[in-house]
Amino acid sequence: MAMKYNFNDVTLLITHYNRSHSLQRLLESFEKLNCTFNEIIVSDDASEKVHLDLIMGLQTKYVFTLITADKNKGLANNLNKGQKSVKTPFTLYIQEDFVPKEIFPEKLQDSLGILKVREDLDMARYYSYFKYPNLKYLKHGFSEMIFSPLKVGYQKFYYYSDHPHLRKSNFLEKFGEYEEGIKSDAAEYKMMMTFLRKSGKAIYYDKFKDLFDQINSTLEPSTVKRNSLRESNNVFIRVIRGLYKNVKFNIDLYK
């Protein structure tokens, strides 16, 4: 029989917009992993009626609090209103297109233990597109993230991320609310810089692809639209992009 994990001091916060089947898959995944929380909050950003109807139908099977919106206000607003509803000392934040793997509950338990002991830590990161460049190993597969302005390269700035993470629920009080009325990537970038300016601290799971899958299907593709130049793998564009980010990030950190 699979081990049961009951996280009484953690709220699972899920942001959702027009991907109700992805949300269903995420809720099913935690049920299969025998992983429960003090509360599950689904913060919806004014999804279409067909998706809201499916979500309300899910409430007959899964126990969660649904927070709706009268109009679409973007991910920043969705994060702010969701986080403000959390009552527990810790928040596990996941967007609806991620799926936890079998090992995740164990690693959530490990990282929760670390954050409880280390009062200076603000969050534990579980997923990224590339490995953070400056890490100091702690235990259980987790390392402390080390930010130094003297280190070469711009990837060191990607310290905070909206990808799945565990955070202390006083996050908005310490770092401020996400800036609303701008694109989700811009809001994430501004929070990243704020996190660094205010000396936020985090741990990071070294095998960063082992805890979650991100699934964007043809039925429910990503709702984030990005500039093609930003995603290009052309060598020349990558070099220019790297130089630009190195200058911009350093300026933005100190201005």
C-alpha positions as CSV (number, residue, x, y, z in Angstrom):
1,M,0.0,0.0,0.0
2,A,1.3,3.5,-0.9
3,M,2.5,5.7,1.9
4,K,0.1,8.5,2.9
5,Y,1.3,12.1,3.2
6,N,-0.8,14.5,5.1
7,F,0.5,18.1,5.1
8,N,-1.6,19.9,7.7
9,D,0.4,23.1,7.7
10,V,0.4,23.4,3.9
11,T,-2.2,24.9,1.5
12,L,-2.0,23.8,-2.1
13,L,-2.6,26.9,-4.2
14,I,-3.4,26.3,-7.9
15,T,-3.8,29.2,-10.4
16,H,-6.1,28.3,-13.3
17,Y,-7.3,29.8,-16.5
18,N,-9.2,27.9,-19.3
19,R,-7.5,24.6,-18.7
20,S,-10.0,22.7,-16.6
21,H,-8.9,19.2,-17.9
22,S,-5.3,20.0,-16.8
23,L,-6.6,21.0,-13.4
24,Q,-8.5,17.8,-13.2
25,R,-5.3,15.9,-14.0
26,L,-3.4,17.7,-11.3
27,L,-6.0,17.0,-8.6
28,E,-6.1,13.3,-9.7
29,S,-2.3,13.1,-9.5
30,F,-2.2,14.2,-5.8
31,E,-5.0,11.7,-5.0
32,K,-3.1,8.9,-6.6
33,L,0.0,9.9,-4.6
34,N,-2.0,9.8,-1.4
35,C,-1.0,13.4,-0.7
36,T,-3.4,15.6,1.2
37,F,-3.3,19.2,2.4
38,N,-4.9,21.4,5.0
39,E,-6.7,23.1,2.1
40,I,-6.7,23.2,-1.7
41,I,-7.4,26.6,-3.2
42,V,-8.1,27.0,-6.9
43,S,-7.7,30.7,-8.0
44,D,-9.5,31.1,-11.3
45,D,-8.9,34.1,-13.6
46,A,-12.4,34.4,-15.2
47,S,-12.3,31.3,-17.2
48,E,-14.9,30.6,-19.9
49,K,-18.2,29.0,-18.7
50,V,-17.4,25.6,-20.1
51,H,-14.3,25.4,-17.9
52,L,-16.0,26.8,-14.8
53,D,-18.8,24.3,-15.2
54,L,-16.3,21.4,-15.3
55,I,-14.5,22.8,-12.3
56,M,-17.7,23.0,-10.3
57,G,-18.4,19.5,-11.3
58,L,-14.9,18.5,-9.9
59,Q,-16.0,19.8,-6.5
60,T,-18.3,16.8,-6.2
61,K,-15.3,14.6,-6.1
62,Y,-12.4,16.7,-4.8
63,V,-12.6,19.0,-1.8
64,F,-11.2,22.5,-2.7
65,T,-12.0,26.2,-2.4
66,L,-12.7,27.9,-5.7
67,I,-12.0,31.6,-5.9
68,T,-13.4,33.2,-9.1
69,A,-13.0,36.6,-10.8
70,D,-15.5,38.8,-12.6
71,K,-13.0,39.5,-15.4
72,N,-9.6,38.3,-16.6
73,K,-7.0,40.3,-14.7
74,G,-3.8,38.3,-15.4
75,L,-1.6,35.9,-13.5
76,A,-0.4,38.5,-11.0
77,N,-3.9,39.2,-9.8
78,N,-4.7,35.5,-9.7
79,L,-1.6,34.9,-7.6
80,N,-2.3,37.8,-5.2
81,K,-6.0,36.9,-4.5
82,G,-5.1,33.2,-4.1
83,Q,-2.2,33.8,-1.7
84,K,-4.3,36.2,0.4
85,S,-6.8,33.4,1.0
86,V,-4.2,31.0,2.4
87,K,-4.5,30.5,6.2
88,T,-1.6,28.0,6.8
89,P,2.0,28.9,7.4
90,F,3.2,27.3,4.1
91,T,1.9,27.5,0.6
92,L,2.6,24.9,-2.2
93,Y,2.1,26.9,-5.4
94,I,1.5,25.0,-8.7
95,Q,0.1,26.2,-12.0
96,E,-2.5,23.9,-13.5
97,D,-0.4,22.5,-16.3
98,F,2.1,20.7,-14.0
99,V,1.9,17.1,-12.8
100,P,3.8,15.8,-9.7
101,K,5.8,12.7,-10.0
102,E,5.8,9.7,-7.6
103,I,8.8,11.0,-5.6
104,F,7.4,14.5,-5.1
105,P,5.5,13.9,-1.7
106,E,8.7,12.6,-0.1
107,K,10.7,15.6,-1.4
108,L,7.9,18.0,-0.3
109,Q,8.2,16.5,3.2
110,D,12.0,16.9,3.1
111,S,11.9,20.5,2.0
112,L,9.2,21.4,4.4
113,G,11.4,20.1,7.2
114,I,14.3,22.3,6.0
115,L,12.2,25.4,5.8
116,K,10.8,24.8,9.3
117,V,14.3,24.6,10.7
118,R,15.9,27.4,8.6
119,E,14.0,30.6,9.5
120,D,16.1,32.5,7.0
121,L,14.7,30.5,4.0
122,D,11.7,31.8,2.1
123,M,11.0,29.1,-0.4
124,A,11.9,25.7,-1.9
125,R,12.0,25.4,-5.7
126,Y,11.1,22.1,-7.5
127,Y,11.4,22.8,-11.2
128,S,13.2,24.9,-13.8
129,Y,14.2,24.9,-17.4
130,F,18.0,24.9,-16.6
131,K,20.1,24.2,-13.5
132,Y,20.7,27.2,-11.4
133,P,24.4,28.0,-11.7
134,N,25.4,28.6,-8.0
135,L,24.4,26.0,-5.5
136,K,25.7,24.8,-2.1
137,Y,24.5,21.3,-1.2
138,L,22.4,20.8,1.9
139,K,20.7,17.4,2.1
140,H,17.9,15.2,0.7
141,G,18.9,16.3,-2.8
142,F,18.4,20.0,-2.1
143,S,21.0,22.8,-2.3
144,E,20.9,26.4,-1.1
145,M,20.8,28.9,-3.9
146,I,23.7,31.4,-3.8
147,F,23.3,34.7,-5.5
148,S,26.4,36.8,-6.0
149,P,26.5,40.0,-8.2
150,L,30.2,39.2,-8.8
151,K,29.5,35.9,-10.6
152,V,29.7,35.9,-14.4
153,G,26.6,35.5,-16.5
154,Y,22.9,36.4,-16.3
155,Q,21.4,33.0,-15.3
156,K,22.3,33.7,-11.7
157,F,19.4,36.3,-11.7
158,Y,16.8,33.5,-12.2
159,Y,16.6,32.9,-8.5
160,Y,12.9,33.3,-8.0
161,S,10.4,31.5,-10.4
162,D,6.7,31.0,-10.8
163,H,7.4,27.3,-11.4
164,P,6.2,24.9,-8.7
165,H,7.6,25.8,-5.3
166,L,6.9,25.8,-1.6
167,R,6.9,29.2,0.1
168,K,6.3,30.6,3.5
169,S,2.8,32.2,3.5
170,N,4.1,35.6,4.6
171,F,5.5,35.9,1.1
172,L,3.4,38.9,0.0
173,E,4.0,40.7,3.3
174,K,7.8,40.3,2.9
175,F,8.2,40.9,-0.8
176,G,5.1,42.8,-1.7
177,E,2.3,41.8,-4.1
178,Y,2.8,40.8,-7.7
179,E,2.5,43.8,-10.0
180,E,-0.8,43.7,-11.8
181,G,-1.8,45.0,-15.2
182,I,1.3,43.8,-17.0
183,K,2.1,40.5,-18.8
184,S,2.7,37.4,-16.6
185,D,6.4,37.2,-17.7
186,A,7.0,40.8,-16.7
187,A,5.3,40.3,-13.3
188,E,7.5,37.3,-12.7
189,Y,10.6,39.3,-13.7
190,K,9.7,42.1,-11.3
191,M,9.1,39.7,-8.4
192,M,12.5,38.0,-9.3
193,M,14.3,41.4,-8.9
194,T,12.3,42.3,-5.7
195,F,13.2,38.9,-4.2
196,L,16.9,39.5,-4.9
197,R,16.8,43.1,-3.6
198,K,15.2,42.1,-0.4
199,S,17.7,39.3,0.1
200,G,15.2,36.4,-0.3
201,K,16.6,33.0,0.2
202,A,15.7,29.6,-1.4
203,I,16.6,26.0,-1.7
204,Y,16.6,24.1,-5.0
205,Y,16.1,20.5,-5.9
206,D,19.3,19.5,-7.8
207,K,17.6,17.0,-10.1
208,F,15.1,19.7,-11.2
209,K,13.4,17.5,-13.8
210,D,12.6,14.6,-11.4
211,L,9.7,16.1,-9.4
212,F,7.3,17.5,-12.0
213,D,6.2,17.2,-15.7
214,Q,4.9,20.2,-17.5
215,I,2.2,19.2,-19.9
216,N,0.8,21.5,-22.6
217,S,-1.5,19.5,-24.8
218,T,-3.1,20.4,-28.1
219,L,-6.4,20.4,-26.3
220,E,-5.2,22.8,-23.7
221,P,-2.0,24.6,-24.9
222,S,-0.1,27.2,-22.9
223,T,-2.0,30.5,-22.5
224,V,1.3,32.5,-22.4
225,K,2.3,34.0,-25.7
226,R,6.0,34.9,-26.1
227,N,8.1,36.9,-28.5
228,S,9.7,34.6,-31.2
229,L,13.1,36.3,-30.8
230,R,13.0,35.5,-27.1
231,E,12.6,31.8,-27.9
232,S,14.9,31.6,-30.9
233,N,17.9,29.1,-30.8
234,N,19.8,31.0,-33.5
235,V,23.4,31.3,-32.3
236,F,23.7,35.0,-33.2
237,I,20.4,35.9,-31.6
238,R,21.3,33.9,-28.5
239,V,24.6,35.7,-28.1
240,I,23.0,39.1,-28.5
241,R,20.2,38.1,-26.2
242,G,22.7,37.0,-23.5
243,L,24.6,40.3,-23.7
244,Y,21.4,42.3,-23.5
245,K,20.2,40.4,-20.5
246,N,23.5,40.7,-18.7
247,V,23.4,44.5,-19.0
248,K,19.7,44.9,-18.4
249,F,19.5,42.6,-15.3
250,N,22.4,44.3,-13.6
251,I,20.9,47.7,-14.2
252,D,17.4,46.7,-13.1
253,L,18.8,45.1,-9.9
254,Y,20.3,48.4,-8.6
255,K,18.1,51.1,-10.1
